[in-house]
Amino acid sequence: EWQPALKNVSSSWDVGIIDGLSGWTTSVDDVPADTISRRFRYDVALVSALKDLEEDIMEGLRERGLDDSICTSGFTVVVKESCDGMGDVSEKHGSGPVVPEKAVRFSFTIMSISIRVEGEDDGITIFQEQKPNSELSCRPLCLMFVDESDHETLTAILGPVVAERKAMMESRLILSVGGLLRSFRFFFRGTGYDEKMVREMEGLEASGSTYICTLCDSTRAEASQNMVLHSITRSHDENLERYEIWRTNPFSESADELRDRVKGVSAKPFMETQPTLDALHCDIGNATEFYKIFQDEIGEVYQKSNPSREERRRWRPTLDKQLRKKLKFKPVMRMNGNYARRLMTREAVEVVCELVPSEERREALRKLMDLYLQMKPVWRSTCPSRDCPDQLCQYSYNSQQFADLLSTTFKYRYDGKITNYLHKTLAHVPEIVERDGSIGAWASEGNESGNK
């Protein structure tokens, strides 16, 4: 039972898997509407997840020495939400209904459950998800045949999910756990999104935009000049306000002035996401960048003004061949998580250094990788203050060193430009860790492995 009753949510309780369009059937064209998506009702899925954790909750109360007969209210549940597109899911043979060949999966993970006891200021945590990035803790909520770039269809399907989530935030769940009725309230944090999805949900321009960051207002040029000193300024509410300014143009400005005023918010933010950094794609983005630096160093680009495309094309096979011969790496078309993790190691740098003619440049590459490997555990680990306290303390110093190296030795690559994830890695990690306690725990991997 919900108190007050949920607004905009049907009152029938025997809900199984429902048609994800829930009544929008007329708004989506070209596709038989009843094939396009399936989902659980959000509140029903959360109740089911809590019932699964019933034993853990009771165990947690016992371990904390709390008498379960008096702990009937004041439970808080923190939920991580993830959503990701799934690429090619076409039917390989057969003759099903005509549906888009891409899919999107939305899922949630119960991260922690805590309880406020009278006389205590802070909540006492009675359940903490130990493997927040496992597909086992990541519960699917909605599966849809839709391309993640098709904003209209995506919002039509996720609209009801957003409505249910909003209703649940304004209400309490009364649920029987361990034989007694207890009251729970929910907090939702949308952190399991890659940058593309965040930009879409929050109404920002696509990732090639001059507004490079989903956390601050910096432009690409500013971010490459000042690599480290930025703070998180964007939020869902501010994006909504900016969209209103974009829509109404109250100061009658030109398109360029207006865009500068709203810092690249040019669509209506649709779903609130938590401004954070996606650890998996951070790894991938940065490894891609290092891979390109390796190529440039093999070709000694720092000496040349502007190498031709043909020259650049020759360095890549050289690099791939070396990595394959010495480290058994198979070349990949698009960087993936596993390749990224294997490439970002000291062994890989040593192997690349064999192809770099100048000793000075080899030293610079080693230093760059060393600093990176010092920084990486901070955004990868589930609890950095416990797992790598030293690296956490040194993060700002290391990122400053890293930035200095890029803007001097590797200036040929970072003059006026920098990649989105490199900017976030250097500028925002300490602040997010200070706010949330972790970046790795809130990443999208659980959802990604579920997609597989």
MARVOFI-756221 format. One line per 8 residues: for each residue x, y, z of C-alpha. Coordinates in Angstrom, 2 decimals. Layout:
MARVOFI-756221
X/Y/Z; ...
END
This chain:
MARVOFI-756221
0.00/0.00/0.00; 1.18/3.54/-0.75; 0.34/6.50/1.47; -0.84/8.78/0.01; -2.02/6.64/-2.92; 0.14/7.01/-6.04; -1.05/9.62/-8.52; -1.16/8.65/-12.21
-0.71/4.95/-11.42; -3.46/2.38/-11.79; -4.73/0.84/-8.57; -4.83/-2.78/-9.72; -2.29/-4.75/-7.72; -2.10/-8.03/-9.67; 0.17/-6.48/-12.25; 2.46/-8.66/-14.33
4.38/-7.50/-17.34; 2.56/-4.59/-18.95; 2.57/-3.02/-22.36; 5.26/-0.37/-22.11; 3.31/2.12/-24.18; 0.55/2.13/-21.53; -2.04/3.94/-23.56; 0.17/5.92/-25.93
-0.64/3.49/-28.74; -1.71/6.17/-31.18; 1.43/8.28/-30.86; 4.03/5.90/-32.23; 3.90/5.32/-35.97; 5.12/2.65/-38.39; 5.37/-0.10/-35.79; 2.62/-2.36/-34.42
2.28/-0.65/-31.06; 1.80/-3.76/-28.96; 5.19/-5.15/-29.98; 7.34/-2.20/-29.13; 7.92/-2.44/-25.40; 7.28/-4.40/-22.25; 7.81/-3.36/-18.68; 6.99/-3.91/-15.05
5.10/-1.23/-13.21; 7.83/0.63/-11.31; 6.22/0.45/-7.87; 5.44/-3.26/-8.28; 9.03/-3.95/-9.35; 10.39/-2.11/-6.31; 8.12/-4.05/-3.95; 9.26/-7.29/-5.54
12.92/-6.24/-5.14; 12.38/-5.37/-1.47; 10.66/-8.71/-0.82; 13.73/-10.39/-2.36; 15.87/-8.53/0.16; 13.59/-9.36/3.11; 16.12/-11.67/4.78; 18.95/-9.19/4.26
16.88/-6.43/5.87; 16.04/-8.55/8.93; 19.66/-9.71/9.16; 20.83/-6.07/8.97; 18.50/-5.05/11.81; 19.78/-7.91/13.96; 23.43/-7.14/13.24; 22.91/-3.53/14.28
21.26/-4.68/17.50; 17.94/-3.06/16.59; 14.71/-4.55/17.89; 12.75/-5.30/14.74; 9.40/-4.87/16.48; 10.00/-1.15/17.01; 11.66/-0.50/13.63; 8.50/-0.10/11.60
9.02/3.30/10.01; 11.82/5.54/8.81; 13.33/3.19/6.23; 15.05/4.90/3.31; 15.87/3.04/0.10; 18.40/4.46/-2.38; 17.89/3.24/-5.95; 20.38/3.52/-8.81
18.80/3.77/-12.25; 20.53/2.76/-15.46; 19.52/3.00/-19.07; 21.42/2.11/-22.20; 20.90/1.48/-25.90; 21.65/-1.99/-27.24; 22.69/-1.62/-30.85; 21.84/-4.33/-33.34
19.17/-6.71/-32.05; 17.63/-7.56/-35.42; 16.03/-10.93/-35.97; 18.68/-13.02/-37.66; 16.06/-15.22/-39.36; 12.35/-15.64/-38.94; 9.43/-13.38/-39.64; 8.37/-11.55/-36.54
6.60/-8.18/-36.55; 8.40/-5.19/-38.05; 10.23/-3.57/-35.17; 13.20/-1.21/-34.99; 16.48/-3.12/-34.91; 17.78/-1.32/-31.88; 16.68/-1.72/-28.29; 16.91/0.20/-25.05
16.97/-1.32/-21.58; 16.06/0.51/-18.40; 16.91/-1.10/-15.07; 17.46/-0.32/-11.40; 19.61/-1.53/-8.51; 18.79/-1.19/-4.83; 22.02/0.34/-3.54; 21.31/0.70/0.18
18.58/0.62/2.80; 18.95/2.64/5.99; 16.76/3.45/8.95; 16.41/6.57/11.11; 16.11/5.68/14.78; 14.64/8.19/17.21; 17.30/10.16/19.00; 19.86/9.49/16.26
20.71/12.17/13.70; 22.12/9.95/11.00; 20.46/6.97/9.42; 21.87/3.53/10.23; 22.64/1.50/7.10; 21.15/-1.99/7.38; 21.75/-3.12/3.81; 24.46/-2.14/1.33
24.73/-3.74/-2.11; 28.18/-5.37/-2.16; 28.31/-5.84/-5.93; 26.55/-2.78/-7.33; 27.99/-3.44/-10.80; 26.91/-7.04/-11.17; 24.09/-7.96/-13.53; 22.71/-10.01/-10.61
21.83/-6.91/-8.60; 20.62/-4.99/-11.63; 16.89/-5.50/-12.12; 15.37/-4.87/-15.54; 12.35/-2.59/-15.52; 11.60/-1.88/-19.14; 12.70/-3.33/-22.48; 11.88/-1.40/-25.60
12.47/-1.78/-29.31; 13.51/1.78/-30.00; 16.64/3.54/-31.17; 18.13/5.54/-28.28; 18.49/8.46/-30.72; 14.75/8.48/-31.43; 13.93/11.03/-28.76; 10.17/11.09/-29.39
9.55/7.36/-29.07; 11.94/7.05/-26.13; 10.17/9.78/-24.20; 6.75/8.35/-25.09; 7.71/5.01/-23.56; 9.64/6.29/-20.57; 7.05/9.01/-19.85; 4.90/6.73/-17.66
8.04/5.46/-15.88; 8.98/9.05/-15.03; 5.43/9.72/-13.82; 5.48/6.66/-11.55; 8.89/7.56/-10.18; 7.69/11.09/-9.39; 4.58/9.75/-7.65; 6.68/7.38/-5.52
8.97/10.18/-4.39; 5.95/11.97/-2.91; 4.59/8.92/-1.12; 5.58/6.16/1.35; 5.37/2.44/0.78; 3.77/0.37/3.55; 5.02/-3.18/3.11; 5.04/-6.29/5.27
8.67/-7.24/5.93; 9.50/-9.90/8.51; 5.84/-10.19/9.50; 5.34/-6.51/10.38; 4.15/-3.58/8.27; 6.99/-1.12/7.75; 7.16/2.17/5.91; 9.76/2.90/3.21
10.61/6.01/1.24; 12.61/5.99/-1.96; 15.38/8.13/-3.43; 16.22/7.66/-7.09; 19.59/8.46/-8.59; 19.99/8.18/-12.34; 23.72/7.53/-12.62; 23.95/4.47/-14.88
23.80/6.42/-18.13; 26.53/6.98/-20.66; 27.18/10.52/-21.81; 25.03/10.18/-24.93; 22.00/9.17/-22.88; 22.58/11.87/-20.24; 22.71/14.54/-22.93; 19.50/13.22/-24.39
17.65/13.00/-21.08; 18.86/16.40/-19.91; 18.24/18.32/-23.15; 21.89/19.09/-23.89; 23.46/19.22/-27.34; 25.15/16.03/-28.61; 28.64/15.11/-27.45; 30.48/16.86/-30.30
29.18/20.19/-28.97; 31.48/23.04/-27.90; 29.83/22.60/-24.49; 31.98/19.65/-23.66; 30.72/18.70/-20.22; 27.50/17.39/-18.68; 28.67/18.59/-15.24; 29.93/22.13/-15.85
29.46/24.94/-18.36; 32.96/24.87/-19.78; 33.53/25.03/-23.55; 36.05/22.77/-25.25; 38.56/25.58/-25.68; 38.29/26.63/-22.03; 38.63/23.02/-20.89; 41.84/22.59/-22.87
43.32/25.82/-21.47; 42.31/25.19/-17.87; 42.29/21.44/-17.51; 41.82/20.98/-13.79; 39.96/23.81/-12.07; 36.24/23.37/-12.73; 33.36/22.69/-10.39; 30.03/20.99/-10.96
27.37/23.56/-11.81; 24.77/21.83/-13.98; 21.62/20.33/-12.49; 18.29/19.10/-13.78; 16.38/22.11/-12.43; 18.84/24.55/-13.94; 18.60/22.73/-17.28; 14.81/23.15/-17.15
15.16/26.87/-16.47; 17.64/27.21/-19.31; 15.34/25.38/-21.66; 12.59/27.90/-20.83; 14.99/30.73/-21.69; 15.91/28.95/-24.94; 12.24/28.48/-25.78; 11.07/32.02/-25.01
14.24/34.04/-25.70; 13.18/36.75/-23.20; 16.06/39.09/-24.11; 15.48/38.81/-27.88; 19.06/37.74/-28.49; 20.58/36.32/-31.66; 20.86/32.52/-31.93; 24.55/32.56/-30.93
24.05/34.83/-27.92; 21.08/32.77/-26.79; 23.00/29.53/-27.10; 25.81/31.00/-25.06; 23.35/32.09/-22.39; 21.81/28.63/-22.01; 25.18/26.85/-22.43; 23.96/24.36/-25.01
20.62/23.37/-23.44; 18.36/23.26/-26.47; 15.75/20.58/-25.78; 13.43/19.98/-22.88; 15.07/17.95/-20.11; 13.00/14.86/-19.73; 14.31/12.75/-16.88; 16.45/13.78/-13.95
19.92/12.24/-13.96; 22.55/12.68/-11.29; 25.51/14.64/-12.65; 28.32/12.11/-12.35; 30.93/10.40/-14.48; 30.38/7.03/-16.06; 33.41/5.00/-14.99; 33.21/2.39/-17.77
32.99/4.87/-20.63; 35.60/7.01/-18.94; 37.99/4.06/-19.23; 37.05/3.51/-22.86; 37.24/7.19/-23.81; 40.63/7.68/-22.20; 42.07/4.46/-23.65; 40.99/5.61/-27.12
42.82/8.86/-26.48; 45.98/7.07/-25.32; 45.81/4.79/-28.35; 45.87/7.88/-30.57; 48.73/9.41/-28.58; 50.69/6.17/-29.08; 50.15/6.44/-32.84; 51.20/10.09/-32.86
54.35/9.32/-30.88; 55.33/6.48/-33.23; 54.99/8.98/-36.09; 56.78/11.74/-34.14; 53.96/14.18/-34.77; 55.41/16.68/-32.28; 58.10/17.51/-34.88; 55.77/17.81/-37.86
53.29/20.59/-38.38; 50.49/18.64/-39.99; 50.96/15.02/-41.09; 48.88/13.82/-44.04; 46.12/11.28/-43.63; 48.20/8.68/-45.50; 51.04/9.02/-43.00; 48.64/8.66/-40.06
47.16/5.55/-41.70; 50.57/3.90/-41.70; 51.16/4.28/-37.95; 48.08/2.41/-36.87; 49.02/-0.97/-38.39; 52.52/-0.51/-36.96; 51.06/-0.05/-33.48; 48.56/-2.90/-33.86
51.25/-5.25/-35.15; 53.53/-4.47/-32.21; 50.72/-4.95/-29.66; 49.70/-8.19/-31.30; 53.24/-9.56/-31.46; 54.32/-8.65/-27.93; 51.07/-8.75/-25.97; 48.77/-10.92/-28.11
46.28/-8.05/-28.56; 43.80/-8.50/-31.38; 43.08/-5.16/-33.06; 39.53/-3.91/-32.43; 37.32/-1.80/-34.65; 35.86/0.13/-31.73; 37.49/0.39/-28.34; 35.74/-1.80/-25.78
36.09/-2.13/-22.00; 38.34/-5.20/-22.02; 40.74/-3.81/-24.61; 40.83/-0.51/-22.73; 41.78/-2.22/-19.48; 44.56/-4.21/-21.15; 45.91/-1.23/-23.08; 46.16/1.01/-20.01
49.01/-0.85/-18.34; 52.75/-0.33/-17.85; 53.50/-3.39/-20.03; 51.62/-1.88/-22.94; 53.52/1.40/-22.63; 56.86/-0.41/-22.56; 55.92/-2.25/-25.74; 54.88/0.99/-27.45
58.09/2.70/-26.29; 60.11/0.21/-28.33; 58.73/1.96/-31.42; 59.31/5.51/-30.17; 62.67/6.81/-31.40; 63.49/9.49/-28.80; 64.32/8.58/-25.20; 62.85/11.85/-23.98
59.45/11.08/-25.53; 59.54/7.56/-24.10; 60.01/9.00/-20.62; 57.08/11.36/-21.15; 54.83/8.46/-22.22; 55.84/6.40/-19.18; 55.18/9.34/-16.88; 51.77/9.93/-18.49
50.74/6.32/-18.00; 52.10/6.22/-14.44; 50.02/9.24/-13.46; 46.97/7.75/-15.17; 47.35/4.46/-13.29; 47.61/6.40/-10.03; 44.35/8.22/-10.81; 42.32/5.37/-12.21
41.50/3.40/-9.01; 39.80/6.50/-7.60; 36.98/6.46/-10.12; 36.93/2.68/-10.58; 36.69/1.41/-7.02; 33.40/0.91/-5.22; 34.69/2.69/-2.13; 37.86/4.72/-2.80
38.30/5.99/0.78; 38.58/2.34/1.87; 40.26/0.77/-1.18; 42.80/3.39/-2.25; 42.97/6.23/0.29; 46.45/7.35/-0.81; 45.53/7.72/-4.45; 42.38/9.59/-3.41
44.45/12.09/-1.39; 46.88/12.60/-4.25; 44.28/12.79/-7.00; 44.24/16.56/-7.43; 48.03/16.73/-7.44; 48.30/13.88/-9.95; 45.66/15.34/-12.25; 47.50/18.70/-12.18
50.74/16.95/-13.15; 48.94/15.03/-15.88; 47.41/18.24/-17.25; 50.80/20.00/-17.20; 52.30/17.15/-19.20; 49.49/17.31/-21.78; 49.71/21.07/-22.19; 53.50/21.07/-22.63
54.95/17.82/-24.02; 51.76/16.81/-25.85; 50.64/20.29/-26.77; 50.28/19.29/-30.43; 47.16/17.28/-29.45; 45.61/19.54/-26.82; 45.91/22.97/-28.32; 42.36/24.29/-28.04
40.79/20.83/-27.90; 40.36/18.03/-25.38; 38.02/15.00/-25.24; 34.94/15.04/-23.02; 35.98/12.20/-20.75; 39.55/13.44/-20.35; 38.16/16.77/-19.17; 35.90/15.03/-16.64
38.70/12.74/-15.45; 40.98/15.69/-14.75; 38.47/18.22/-13.49; 35.56/16.56/-11.72; 36.54/13.29/-10.07; 37.48/14.53/-6.55; 34.30/16.59/-6.26; 32.03/13.69/-7.23
33.80/11.31/-4.85; 33.45/13.85/-2.05; 29.74/14.18/-2.75; 28.77/10.54/-3.40; 31.59/8.61/-1.76; 32.18/6.66/-4.97; 32.05/6.83/-8.74; 32.63/3.16/-9.56
29.66/1.94/-7.52; 27.27/4.20/-9.44; 28.55/3.24/-12.91; 26.59/1.52/-15.65; 28.39/-1.82/-15.82; 25.67/-3.92/-14.19; 23.24/-2.72/-16.81; 25.76/-3.27/-19.61
26.44/-6.87/-18.56; 22.69/-7.40/-18.33; 22.43/-6.20/-21.93; 24.88/-8.89/-23.00
END
